[in-house]
Amino acid sequence: MTNIENKVAIVTGAGSGIGRETSIQLAEKGVRVAVVDLSVEGGNETVSLIKEAGFEAFFIQADVGSREDVKHYVEKTVDTYGTIDMFFNNAGIEGAVSPLAEYPEDIFEKVIDINLKGAFYGMKYVLQVMLENGGGSIVNTASNAGLVGSPGVSPYAATKHGVIGLTKTATGEYASQGIRVNAIAPGPTATGMMDRFTQGSEEAKKAVESGIPAGRYGTAKEVASLVVFLLGDEANIINGAVYPIDGGLTSL
Ligand SMILES: NC(=O)c1ccc[n+]([C@@H]2O[C@H](COP(=O)([O-])OP(=O)(O)OC[C@H]3O[C@@H](n4cnc5c(N)ncnc54)[C@H](O)[C@@H]3O)[C@@H](O)[C@H]2O)c1
């Protein structure tokens, strides 16, 4: 087992879904977790779940699309826990569902701001701390939509392809300085995001599941386990990789 006890992690989008579950699994292994989310309610709930189980975390509200907010969550984590060993750069939104020719431009820009600029700002300011401290590990959340086209969600697909570009580029820039950068590419995963996509319709969910070789959504727990592995020392030789976790969806 990797010993990551007493390490420090930042998790963005930690107020629900994949980010919450990863925060919990990290905390259970003794990691001190900075829980970052736009939602005060979601973020505080994640911290409560962790603290009630006897582990350590604190909440920082931030919009990851704001450079100032990102600088703030990085500084606040270093002030509170002294360093940053691990970074799960995960917050993201789905945007609207519409063909490209009709896609609302304001929503296109919002998806770019949060999913792509947010991922970039997070990497930029966390990398500065990791470089000073001599190493670290980053996992970025891409998507199956970062590997193949996704009709109806053009900016989402564009940003997730972009996250993979940032991942691979940063690997070449920082591997020699003890920093690993990997990405995960989840397929449909049972979180609020998929509920919004399918608008709570069981029929729509079944239609999505029928296109997945495994025949079902992934769970946030399954995705979190992969992230915890990639963040830890057992994955030390893994760098610049993009892991589909999608029940075989992108193998077709
Ligand atoms: N659920 C899926 O099927 C799926 C598939 C592939 C990739 N992903 C990706 O996984 C990541 C996590 O999504 P999830 O499925 O857990 O969804 P979710 O909606 O449950 O969680 C997203 C979290 O991000 C937070 N957030 C949204 N905008 C933010 C902002 N500007 N600043 C800070 N926090 C913000 C939300 O408040 C929420 O807590 C996203 O990047 C998403 O694109 C999800």
The ligand as an SDF file (V2000), in Angstrom:
LIG
                    3D

 44 48  0  0  0  0  0  0  0  0999 V2000
  -20.1540   12.4290  -14.3590 N   0  0  0  0  0  0  0  0  0  0  0  0
  -19.6540   12.0850  -15.5240 C   0  0  0  0  0  0  0  0  0  0  0  0
  -20.2740   11.3170  -16.2560 O   0  0  0  0  0  0  0  0  0  0  0  0
  -18.3270   12.6130  -15.9770 C   0  0  0  0  0  0  0  0  0  0  0  0
  -17.7190   12.0140  -17.0800 C   0  0  0  0  0  0  0  0  0  0  0  0
  -16.4770   12.4900  -17.5160 C   0  0  0  0  0  0  0  0  0  0  0  0
  -15.8750   13.5370  -16.8510 C   0  0  0  0  0  0  0  0  0  0  0  0
  -16.4970   14.1140  -15.7890 N   0  0  0  0  0  0  0  0  0  0  0  0
  -15.8270   15.2310  -15.1600 C   0  0  0  0  0  0  0  0  0  0  0  0
  -15.6570   14.9670  -13.7840 O   0  0  0  0  0  0  0  0  0  0  0  0
  -15.5170   16.2100  -13.0900 C   0  0  0  0  0  0  0  0  0  0  0  0
  -16.3880   16.1700  -11.8450 C   0  0  0  0  0  0  0  0  0  0  0  0
  -17.7370   16.0980  -12.2520 O   0  0  0  0  0  0  0  0  0  0  0  0
  -18.8470   15.2310  -11.4720 P   0  0  0  0  0  0  0  0  0  0  0  0
  -19.3200   14.1960  -12.4070 O   0  0  0  0  0  0  0  0  0  0  0  0
  -18.3510   14.8660  -10.1320 O   0  0  0  0  0  0  0  0  0  0  0  0
  -20.0170   16.3130  -11.4200 O   0  0  0  0  0  0  0  0  0  0  0  0
  -20.6890   17.1490  -10.2350 P   0  0  0  0  0  0  0  0  0  0  0  0
  -21.5470   18.1330  -10.9260 O   0  0  0  0  0  0  0  0  0  0  0  0
  -21.2510   16.2080   -9.2400 O   0  0  0  0  0  0  0  0  0  0  0  0
  -19.4340   17.8730   -9.5320 O   0  0  0  0  0  0  0  0  0  0  0  0
  -18.8380   19.0230  -10.0450 C   0  0  0  0  0  0  0  0  0  0  0  0
  -18.4540   19.9230   -8.8890 C   0  0  0  0  0  0  0  0  0  0  0  0
  -17.7500   21.0530   -9.4340 O   0  0  0  0  0  0  0  0  0  0  0  0
  -18.2210   22.2200   -8.7990 C   0  0  0  0  0  0  0  0  0  0  0  0
  -18.0040   23.3780   -9.6680 N   0  0  0  0  0  0  0  0  0  0  0  0
  -18.7120   23.7230  -10.7900 C   0  0  0  0  0  0  0  0  0  0  0  0
  -18.2270   24.8730  -11.2880 N   0  0  0  0  0  0  0  0  0  0  0  0
  -17.2250   25.2590  -10.4750 C   0  0  0  0  0  0  0  0  0  0  0  0
  -16.3480   26.3770  -10.4680 C   0  0  0  0  0  0  0  0  0  0  0  0
  -16.4440   27.3360  -11.3950 N   0  0  0  0  0  0  0  0  0  0  0  0
  -15.4270   26.4770   -9.4850 N   0  0  0  0  0  0  0  0  0  0  0  0
  -15.3410   25.5130   -8.5250 C   0  0  0  0  0  0  0  0  0  0  0  0
  -16.1460   24.4400   -8.4800 N   0  0  0  0  0  0  0  0  0  0  0  0
  -17.0760   24.3240   -9.4460 C   0  0  0  0  0  0  0  0  0  0  0  0
  -19.6880   21.9700   -8.5390 C   0  0  0  0  0  0  0  0  0  0  0  0
  -20.2070   22.8230   -7.5200 O   0  0  0  0  0  0  0  0  0  0  0  0
  -19.6740   20.4980   -8.1400 C   0  0  0  0  0  0  0  0  0  0  0  0
  -19.4870   20.3410   -6.7400 O   0  0  0  0  0  0  0  0  0  0  0  0
  -15.8610   17.3030  -14.0940 C   0  0  0  0  0  0  0  0  0  0  0  0
  -14.6750   17.8810  -14.5950 O   0  0  0  0  0  0  0  0  0  0  0  0
  -16.5630   16.5430  -15.1980 C   0  0  0  0  0  0  0  0  0  0  0  0
  -16.4450   17.1980  -16.4380 O   0  0  0  0  0  0  0  0  0  0  0  0
  -17.6910   13.6710  -15.3220 C   0  0  0  0  0  0  0  0  0  0  0  0
  1  2  1  0
  2  3  2  0
  2  4  1  0
  4  5  1  0
  4 44  2  0
  5  6  2  0
  6  7  1  0
  7  8  2  0
  8  9  1  0
  8 44  1  0
  9 10  1  0
  9 42  1  0
 10 11  1  0
 11 12  1  0
 11 40  1  0
 12 13  1  0
 13 14  1  0
 14 15  2  0
 14 16  1  0
 14 17  1  0
 17 18  1  0
 18 19  2  0
 18 20  1  0
 18 21  1  0
 21 22  1  0
 22 23  1  0
 23 24  1  0
 23 38  1  0
 24 25  1  0
 25 26  1  0
 25 36  1  0
 26 27  1  0
 26 35  1  0
 27 28  2  0
 28 29  1  0
 29 30  1  0
 29 35  2  0
 30 31  1  0
 30 32  2  0
 32 33  1  0
 33 34  2  0
 34 35  1  0
 36 37  1  0
 36 38  1  0
 38 39  1  0
 40 41  1  0
 40 42  1  0
 42 43  1  0
M  CHG  2   8   1  16  -1
M  END
$$$$
